[in-house]
Amino acid sequence: MMPGARLTRYQQLAEDLADGIRAGALRPGERLPSVRQTCAQRGVSPSTVFQAYGQLELQGLVEARARSGFFVRATRRAPRAEPQVAPPRAEATPVAVSELVFELLGSTRDADVVPLGSAFPAAHLFPFDTLARSGARAMRRLPSSRITGALTAGDEGLRQALRRRYALHGVPLADDELIVTNGAMEALNLCLQAVTQPGDVVVVESPTFYAALHALERLHLQAVEVATDPRDGVDLDALAALLARQPVAACWFMPSFQNPLGALMPPERKQALVALLARHRVPLIEDDVYGELHAGARRPPPAKAFDREGGVLHCSSFSKCLAPGYRVGWAAAGRFAPAVERLKMMSSLATALPPQLAVADYLAQGGYDRHLRRLREALATQQQHALRLVERHFPGGTRVTRPLGGYFLWLELPPQVDALALHHRAMAESISTAPGVLFSADRRFTHHLRLNVGHPGDARFDGALRRLGELAHGA
């Protein structure tokens, strides 16, 4: 838990029970209250209780017994450590990762493959039927003149809805800075293109999302990586030293639930990041596609919330939180909005209108936040379950992150485990992974894995994670 951060309900319940165990109020071998009893006593949901008990199990304070419940452990078992920060190379690196990414991930789209290496959560978590009804309703009342007159900046009704949501979270957006795009990736690519020229240096996290490396490779840009903590995100001292040492055209960071680490920069560090980059006149491209998937009570503020000079090009989408496949994203590009809009017009002209209208109608019905609460609970509960499986089945010395949101875990395996070879062995048994070499311009992280645990209800999940641990043992 970050200093000063508010505890979620399950974290508060876990902390209260842990205090009772340490004080002797709950003794070794004693059964914890049932889920039903705890729900009634504390006024919380069953998923909150399961998350709290799972947290205590990871801390080694309790153990689960089949069909019996949770019991206080006689001896405390230390949880697995989190991955270590790996200082990257100091030099800028030409990027050439596309062939490797296409090779490794192209074969993981088979429905028979257990998708531990995929980028999306389970499809059943999203309200596709309701979205379809919203789309049909919106199209029935759409004048034909609007279909051929789609605006480059996007449907005004959707843009108004987005501005209202940002304002509710304390992030006012200028009327003319919001541009609807074909998913977040188009937004990120357009923003990157707006602030760079071929040969420029762009700072990325270490490790970083491979799609950022794709974009740099396509535009003939160089990457320089900055050390990134699995909990707190970008090392600001290392970034300041880098900015003082060489010219940098832009930074591309994911400050909230970073892919693949799941790191969440505390608000004060986001504010310091924006101030540091403003002093150096370096734009920040902020990838915020996971911002709505927080496990806490409040949405963490994006870096955009601290932007006073228009230097943050904030990008997001509905792909990870509401409507995968609809390809509705956006950029709030600050002072660079005119350049981004021109690039949008020159590349794809406009974003398809029907999915924009479907999402706008869905938002107007008022069920979005209710859907988000259910989605967050499901993902947080499944993350705790996955952490327990990693604890039980992976080799000693394995380190694993404990993110406060999102649906990825980042594993640092023992040094002798070749994660790329492990990926190939797992794929032979129809289990996909995302090996660490995908997440660095110089193919570091050779004994690391990113695992997608956002698949609650998938009966194959437990067996696949257990088998992956067995394969890692034999590596």
Protein Blocks (a to p, Z undefined) as FASTA:
>chain_A
ZZhiacdfklmmmmmmmmmmmnomacghiacddfklmmmmnopafklmmmmmmmmmmnop
accdehkbpcddfbdcddddddddddddfbdcdddfklmmmmmmmmmmpfkbccfkbcbd
cfklpcfklmmmmmmmmmmmpcfklmmmccfkbpfklmmmmmmmmmmnopacdfklcccd
ehjklmmmmmmmmmccehiacdddddddfklmmmmmmnopacddddddfklopafklmmm
mmmmpccfbdcddfeopafklpacdfklmmmmmmmmmmnopacdddfklmmmcfbfbdcd
dfklmpcnopaccdddfklmmmghklpacddehjmlmmmmmmmmmmnopacfklmmmmmm
mmmnopmmmmmmmmmmmmmmmmmmmmmmmmmmmcehiacdddfedjbdcddddfklcfkl
mmmmmmmnopacddfklmcfklpaklgccddfklghiaklmmmmmmmmmmmmmZZ
